[in-house]
Amino acid sequence: MSEPALTLYRITCPRQRIARAIADEAVESRAAACANIEGPMASTYRWKGVVEQAFEFILWLKAPTENFEKIEAIVKDHHPYDVPAIVALGCTQVNAPYAAWVKENTDPA
């Protein structure tokens, strides 16, 4: 096992097509090496003082830690929410061949 600067980016999206658009651009631009879309899932949140419920999709991007700003810009270009959730989870360990593959398939910021 190695300890690369690899991050899992978790982004909630209101529709699958939005998640796909973000995923496609992130991978095509080499900001992320891989994208996975899960869902729909049920979400409960407070927005402008009102508790809301909705179904959303989770987009996971695997990318270098330093690509946060690139990924954030891609999300802002495609996402309809005023405040999209972009949560970066640092990986503590990743198998070396996978880490090398991510590095090979991305362009760090």
N, C-alpha and C positions, 0 to 999 in steps of 0.2 A: 504494500500500500504506500501511496505517496500523499503529500499534503499540498496539492496545487491550489492556486488562487482561482477556484472554480465556484460558481454560484448557481443556485437554482432560483430562477425568477418566477414568482407566482403572481399571475395577473387574472383578475376576475373580469369576465366579459358578459354583456347582456345577451349576446347572440353568438351562435357558433361561427357564422360568417365573419364576424368581427375578429374573433379569436384566430380564425384561419388567415385573415388578411395580415394581422400582426405577425403571426407565425411565419407566413411566407416571406414577408419583407425582412424579418429578423434573420432568417436563414439565408435568403438570397443575398442580403447585404453583408453577410458574414459577421453580424453582431452576435448571433447565437449559432451553435452547431446543430441543435436539435430542438424540436418543439413537440409537445404532447398536449392534447386537448381532452379534458374530462368533463362529463356532465351530460345533462343538466343536473345541477344541485340546487337545493333550496337555501336561500339566504334570507336572513332577517337583519335589518340595520335601521339606524335612525338617520333620517335625512330631513334637514330643515325643521326639526322639532317633531317630526311624525315618524312613528315606527312603520317601516315598510317591509314587505315581503316580495320576493321575486325569485325566478329561476335564473341561474347564471351558469356560465361555463368557466372552468378553470383552465387557463393556459399556463403551461410550464415551459420555460426556456432554460436550456443548459448553455452557459456562456462564461467567459472570463469575468472575474469580479470587476475589472476596470471598465467593462462595457455598460455599466449602469446608465450613463448619460445617453449613449446611443440607443439603448433599449427604451429608455424613458421618452426620447424624442419620437421613436417609431410608434409607441403607444399613444402619445398625444396626437399624432397625425391621423390615427384610425379610430380612436375610442370616443364614444359619444358622452361619457360621463364627465361632469365638471371636475370630479376628484376620483380618477381611476385608482384602484388599489394595485400598486406595484410593490411587492414585498420581495426583497432579496435575502435569500437564505444561504449563508456561506456553508460550503461542504467541508467537513472536518477531515474526511478521508475519501479518496476516490482511487479505484484500481488504476495502476499506471497505464495500461494500454488505452483505457477509456479517456483518461486525462490527456494523453498524447493525441488521440483522435480529435477531441474537442479543440485542442491547441492548433492542430493542423487545419481544421475546418472553420476557424474564426480569425478575424483580424482585430487584435486588441486595440483599444482606444489609445 
